[in-house]
Amino acid sequence: MKVVQPSCTSCLIKAPSFFSELDTFDLLNLNNNKICNFYKKGHIVFYEGRIPTGIYCLEQGMVKIYRVGIDGKEQIVRFSTPGSLLGIRSLLSEERYTASAATLEDSVICFINKSFFFHLTNKYPKMNVEIVGHLCRKLKEAEDKIISIAQKPVRERLAESLLILNRVYKPNGKSVSKPKILLSREDLANILGTATETVSRLLHELKDENLISIEGRSITLTDIEGLKHTAKIFE
């Protein structure tokens, strides 16, 4: 499918992105230097172990970042939503990708080559500050996840993950009271590092307790405070 190239000057995700500081001239240059492609659901964006040659900017859709264990099972690291830069850490550290990226729904992703991206970061120092802040937040999320996996049973981790996914599935960060989480049970299991059967059983327990509702693959959180209590999240 041929994609109508999104215009960087009128891009709706530009404002909250790393490119918000660019002037009109550099936005036009960015627009001329990027390549945008349509990715069907389930398409691989990049593979673990490959050498990055640029950066991917997610314009529409959702992407999962995951690693494959020695047993061939996926472990989902995080999710990316519109405005995210995919593969930023590997590009900056000049390392091979340490994880793979695949679309969870039909997506439009723009590719910016390495030399032009670094031209922009050199010209706009504030971009570097924002990228460092972004990477620091991701590091904290990784630390929190390690602690959660080490200290919490699967039921608590599932409740915590559903709360995180509830925020991820809010379209463009808008205030939606009850977004629908559209994720396979296998992907949920790959987030938690447990069996699909365990996830299905625990979801039905949460449903029976009126903490969530389930319609096919769709999950809606009906009691946020109850899920926080289940996840042992006390704010």
PASE-710236 format. One record per residue: residue in three letters; x, z, y of N, C-alpha, C, O in turn. Coordinates in steps of 0.2 Angstrom, whole numbers, plus 5000, padded with zeros to 4 digits. Last residue first. Example, Ala and Ser with C-alpha at 12.3 -4.5 7.8 and 13.67 -1.06 7.14 Angstrom:
REM residues 2
SER506450354989506850364995506450395000506750405006/ALA506650394972506250394978506650394984507150424983/
//
This chain:
REM residues 235
GLU499752305028500052295035499852345040500052335046/PHE500152295012499852345017500252335023500752345024/ILE499852224997500152205004499752255009499152255010/LYS499452224984499852284986500252264993500852274994/ALA498652134979499352114980499752164982500352154982/THR497452204981497652184974498352164974498752184969/HIS497352204995497452274991497652254984498152294981/LYS497252074997497852105000497952174996498552194994/LEU496052054991496552014988497252054991497752054987/GLY495252125000495252144993495852114989496152144985/GLU495352045012495652115011495652145004496152185003/ILE494751925008495451935010495752005009496252015006/ASP493651864998493751935000494551945002494951964997/THR493651734994493051764997493151835000492651865003/LEU494551584994494551664994493951694998493851675003/THR494251464982494051484989494151564989493851594984/ILE494851324973494851404973494751414981495051394985/SER494451184963494451214969494451294969494051314965/ARG494351134950495051154952495051184959495551214960/GLY492751194949493251154946493951174947494151234945/GLU492651324959492251264958492751204956493051174960/ILE492751494962493051434958492551384957491951394955/SER493051624973492551584970492951524967493451504970/ILE493751794973493751724974493151684971492851714968/LEU493251924972493851914977493951834978494151824984/ASN492351964962492151934969492651924974492551934980/GLU492751994950492852044955492552024962492652064967/ASP492751874944492251924942492251984947491752014947/LYS493851814950493151784952492651834950492151844954/LEU494851884944494751894952494051864954493751894958/GLU494651844931494651914933494451924940494051964942/HIS494951704933494251724931494151804932493651824934/LEU496351714935495851694940495151704939494751724943/LEU496851764923496851814929496351784935496051824939/ARG496651654915496351724913496251764920495751794921/SER497451564921496751544920496351614919495851624922/VAL498751624920498451604927497651604926497251624930/THR498851624906498851684910498551674917498151714919/GLU498951484903498351524901498251594904497751614905/THR500151454909499551424912498951464910498451474914/ALA501351584911500951534907500351514911500051554914/THR502451594925502151624920501751564916501751504918/GLY502951574938503451584933503051614927503351654923/LEU502151554949502251624947502751634942502951694941/ILE502251414951502351464956502551534954503051564956/ASN501751374939502451364940502651394947503251404948/ALA500451414939500851444934501551434936502051484935/LEU500051324949499951394950500451434946500751474948/ASP500151204941500651214947500551294949501151314951/GLU499251224931499951224929500351234935500851264935/ARG498051224938498251284936498951284933499351334934/SER498251134954498151134947498351204944498751234947/LEU497351154969498051154965497851164958497451204956/LEU496651174983496651124977497251114974497751074976/ILE495751284991496451284988496351234982496051244977/LYS494851275005494851264998495551254996495951204998/PRO494651395018494951335016494851335008494951385005/LYS493751485027493851485020494051415017493651375015/SER493951475041493851535038493951535030494251585028/VAL495251395050494651385045494551445041495051475038/SER496051355063495751415060495151395056494551385059/LYS497451245059496751265062496451325059496551335053/GLY498551195053498551255056497951285059497951335063/ASN498151075047498551075053498551135057498551145063/PRO497051155037497251095040497551095047497251115051/LYS497551275027497251265033497451205036498051195038/TYR498451285016497851245015497451235021496951205022/VAL499251395019499551325018498951275019499051225021/ARG498451505018498651485025498951415024498851375029/ASN498151505005497551505009497851485016497451445020/LEU499451524999499151464999498551455004498351395006/ILE499551665002499951615005499651545005499751515010/LEU498451714994498451725001498951675005498751655010/LEU498951674981498351644984498251654992498051614995/SER500151754980500151684981499551644984499551594987/GLU499451874979499951864985500051794986499951764991/ALA498851864967498451874973498851864979498551834984/LEU499951834959499451784959499051794966498951754969/ARG500651964959500951904962500451844963500551804968/GLU499752044953499852054960500151994963500051974969/ARG499751984940499151984944499251994951498951964955/VAL501152004936500851934937500251934941500151894946/PRO501852144945501652114939501252044941501152034947/LYS503352154955502652154955502452114948502752074946/GLN504752144956504452214956503652214955503352264953/ALA505252014955505652074952505252134951505252174946/ILE504451944963504451924956504751984952504551994946/SER504652004975503952004972504051994965503652024961/ILE505951974978505752044977505052054973504952094969/ILE505951844979506351874974506151944972506051964967/LYS505051824990504851804984505251834978504951854973/ASP505851875000505251914999505051894992504751934988/GLU506951785000507051854998506451894996506451924991/ALA506151675004506451674997506651744995506551754989/GLU505851715017505251695012505551695005505251725000/LYS507051715023506651775022506151775017506051815013/LEU507351585022507851625018507451695017507451725012/LYS506451535031506451515024506851555020506651575014/ARG506951585043506251605040506151595033505851625029/CYS508151525044508151595043507451615040507451665036/LEU507651395046508051405039508051485038508051505033/HIS507151405059506751385053507051405046506751435042/GLY508251435066507651485065507251475060507051515056/VAL508951315065509251375062508651435061508651465056/ILE508051235071508151225064508451285061508251305055/GLU508151285084507451285081507551275073507251305069/VAL509451255087509251325087508551335083508451375080/ASN509451115086509851155082509651225081509651255076/MET508651085097508451065090508751105085508551135080/LYS509351125108508851165106508551145099508251195096/PRO510251015110510551075106509951125104509951165099/TYR510150855109509650915110509850975107509650985101/LYS511250785104510950775111510550825113510450845119/ASN511350825091511950835096511750825103511950865108/THR510150785086510350855086510950875091510950925094/LEU510250645087509750685091509950755091509850785097/HIS511350615079511350595086510850635090511050655095/PHE510750655067511350695070511450675077511650725081/PHE509850555065509650625066510150665069509950705073/PHE510750445064510250445070509950515071509950545076/SER511350475052511750465058511350475064511450505069/LYS510350485042510750535044511050535051511050575055/ASN508750415046509350405043509850465046509750485051/ILE507150465042507650455047508350465045508550515041/PHE505550425035506250435034506650425040506650365043/CYS503950495034504450455038505150475036505250535035/ILE502550485023503150525025503650475028503750415026/VAL500950525019501350475023501950515025501950565029/SER500050555003500450575009500750515013500950465010/ASP498950614992499150554995499450575002499150615006/GLU499650774986499050734988499350664991499950664993/LEU500850824982500250854979499650814981499050824978/THR502350734980501750744983501250774979501150764973/ALA503950824977503450774975502750794979502650844981/ALA505650854976505050854981504550804978504750744976/SER506950964969506550894970505950904974505750964975/ALA508451044974507751044971507450974972507750934976/THR509651024980509551084975508851084972508751124967/TYR510450874984509750914984509750964978509950954973/ARG512150904988511650874984510950914985511050974986/GLU512650955005512650964997512150914994511750884998/GLU512850975018513150915015513250925007513750915004/SER512051055025512651085021513051035018513551055015/LEU511150965030511551005035512151035031512751035034/LEU510450925019510850875023511350915028511850885029/SER509951035013510551005009510850955014511450945013/ARG509051075023509651125021510151085018510751095019/ILE508150965023508550985029509151025027509651015030/GLY507150925014507850915013508350935018508950915018/LEU505950885026506050895019506850875018507050825020/LEU505150955039505750915037505950925030506050985029/SER503350965043503950985039504550935039504350875038/GLY502250895048502750925053503350955050503850965053/PRO501150945035501350905040501750935046501550995048/THR501951055023501351035026501650985032502150985034/SER502651105007502751085014502151045017501851015013/PHE502951254997502551194999502751175006502851215010/ARG504251304985503851314991503351254992503451204989/VAL504651304972504951344977504551364983504451414985/ILE504051304956503951284962504251334967504151394967/GLN504851254942504751314946504651294953505151274956/GLU504451174927504551174934504451244936504051284934/LYS505351164911504751184915504951194923505451214925/GLY506451134904506051074906505451094910505051054912/ASP507251234901506751224896506351164898505851154895/ILE508051244912508351214906507851204901508051164896/GLY506951194926507351244922507651204916507451154914/VAL506851114941506651104934507151154930507751144930/ARG506051154956506651144952506451144945505951174943/TYR505151094971505251124964505951114961506251064963/ILE504051074983504751074982504851124976504651174975/LYS502650974986502951034983503651024982503850974980/VAL501750925001502250914996502450974993502451024996/MET500350835008500650905006501150885000501050844996/GLY499850745023499850765016500150825014500250865019/GLN500850655035500150675032500250695025500750675021/GLU502150675038501750655043500950675041500550695045/LEU503650745035503050735032502450725038502350775042/CYS505250665036504750705040504050695037503750635037/TYR506750675028506050655028505650705032505650765032/ILE508450625033507950675033507250645032507050585035/GLY509850555023509450565030508950625029508950665024/THR510350555012510650505016510250505023510350465027/PRO510850674999510450655005510750605009511350615011/ILE511150634982511450644989511050624994510750574995/ARG510250724969510450664973510750684979510650734982/GLY509950844964510550814962510750754965511350734965/GLU508150814963508750864963509350834960509350794955/TYR507450674971507650714965508250764966508650754970/PHE506150644982506850644981506950684975506550734973/VAL504750614980505050594986505850594985506150544987/ILE503750554967504350594969504650564975504750504976/HIS501950574967502550524968503150574970503050624974/GLY500750644967501150644961501850604962502250604957/LYS499850524977499850594974500250594967500150554963/LYS500850394984500250424981500350494978500950514977/TYR501450375000501650404993500950424990500550464993/PHE501950265012501350295009501550315002501850274998/ASN503250275024503050255018502450295015502350355017/CYS504250225038503750265035503450235029503350175029/ILE505750245046505450205041504850255038505050305035/LYS506450255062506150285056505850225052505750175054/ASN506850185074507350195069507050225062507450235057/ASN505850175083506150115080506650125075506750075071/ASN505550315085505050265082505350205079505050185074/LEU506750345091506550375085506050335081506050325075/ASN506650275103507150265098507050285091507150255086/LEU505450345108505450265107506050245102505950205097/LEU506050465110505450455105505350385103505250375098/ASP507050435119507250455113506650455108506750435102/PHE506150405130506650355128506850375121506850325117/THR505450525132505050465130505550415128505450375123/ASP506350665125506050625130505750565128505850545122/LEU506050795113506350725115505950695121505350705121/GLU505550915109505950915115506150845117506450835123/SER504950905097504550915103504850905110504650895115/PHE505450885085505550835089505150845096505150795100/PHE505150985076505750995079505950935084506350945088/SER503351015080503950995076504551005080504551025086/PRO502151035087502451095084503051075080503251115076/ALA502150895093502150955097502451015093502851055096/LYS501950805082502650805086502650875090503150905090/ILE500850785075501250835073501850845077502250885076/LEU500250665081499950735082500350795080500250845082/CYS501150545090501150585084500850655085501050695089/SER501450465101500750495100500650535094500050545092/THR502750425099502550445105501850485105501750525110/CYS502850385086503150445087502950475094502850535095/SER501550315077501950305083502250375085501850425085/PRO501550265060501350315065501850305071502450295070/GLN501350105054501850145056501550195061501350175066/VAL500250085041500350075048500750125051500650185050/VAL500950045025500750095030500750065037501250035039/LYS500349955011500749955017500450005022499850015023/MET500450004994500050005000500450005006500950045007/
//
